[in-house]
Amino acid sequence: MSFSDEELERYARHIILHDVGGAGQQKLKNARVLVIGAGGLGSPVLMYLAAAGVGTLGVIDDDVVSLSNLQRQIVHKTENIGEPKVKSAARTLKALNPDIKIVTYQERLTARNALEIFENFDLIADGCDNFDTRFLVNDACFFAKKPLVSAAVAQFEGQIATYRAFENDKTGNPNPSYRCLLPETPPPGMIPGCEEAGVLGVLTGIIGTMQGLEVIKEVLGIGTSLVGKLLIYDALSAGSTLIDIPWNPDNPLNGVNPSLHDLSVHETKDNADICPARN
């Protein structure tokens, strides 16, 4: 293990944890995690992964900070309004933990660049706010064989799931993908986004922090994974529900007779509004 005296002090509360220890902290230091979006969900994910000592954090977002973001996007400040979100986020994260590496992508995630970007990371954390991007990320993670921790919020409810659809479960069947939960993109306007329906700011912090926790569990290999599960949290009742996501043998990605073999289906999608930061 290679930790400086400052790192040993910074991560002392991790290192004394039986299920983390020095070996686990080294895993975090060696980890490379890409966070899609520096918005409502991406903000707490990025900040807690940076604080935890994840050695390389990537963030992709093509948006700029606006005043309406600051009700929930805690990685940004009022003085950052008008600045690219990836630059604003990188500055905050470096101030929090100068020992980590921040890789920024001030661009849209598309079918053309997804696999090239994903190959530089061990795990993907998706907090986007639209279905086109969510399906693109799911499919790209499958083809790139990257674990995916996905989260979403709307009004007073949030949900989190982990996908390893490129692997099999204990019975020998493939693990479910997002397409087992939702086979295809809903028609436009069927499910209103946060811009139309609103979202409670603190909810994005709760769900984003839980998403960050699931990322850390995957990196460390501890606890019970959310693979094959969907965690739903209702802020108004302070209740949560954990449901199974069964593998769907008819799904087009990793079903019995898959019809998707690359990302070409996404090339015709309009990815102009991929910005997860609007959560």
HUTA-V192676 format. One record per run of one state. SS is the DSSP state (@ for helix, = for strand, . for the rest). FROM is the first residue (numbers start at 1). TO is the last residue. Records with the same first field share a line. If there is no record, write none. Layout:
SS: FROM-TO, FROM-TO
This chain:
.: 1-4, 11-11, 16-20, 31-31, 37-39, 53-55, 61-63, 65-66, 72-77, 81-83, 97-100, 106-113, 119-122, 127-130, 145-146, 156-156, 164-167, 169-173, 175-177, 182-193, 198-198, 200-200, 221-226, 228-228, 235-238, 245-263, 267-275, 279-279
@: 5-10, 12-15, 21-30, 40-52, 67-71, 78-80, 85-96, 114-118, 131-144, 178-181, 194-197, 201-220, 264-266, 276-278
=: 32-36, 56-60, 64-64, 84-84, 101-105, 123-126, 147-155, 157-163, 168-168, 174-174, 199-199, 227-227, 229-234, 239-244
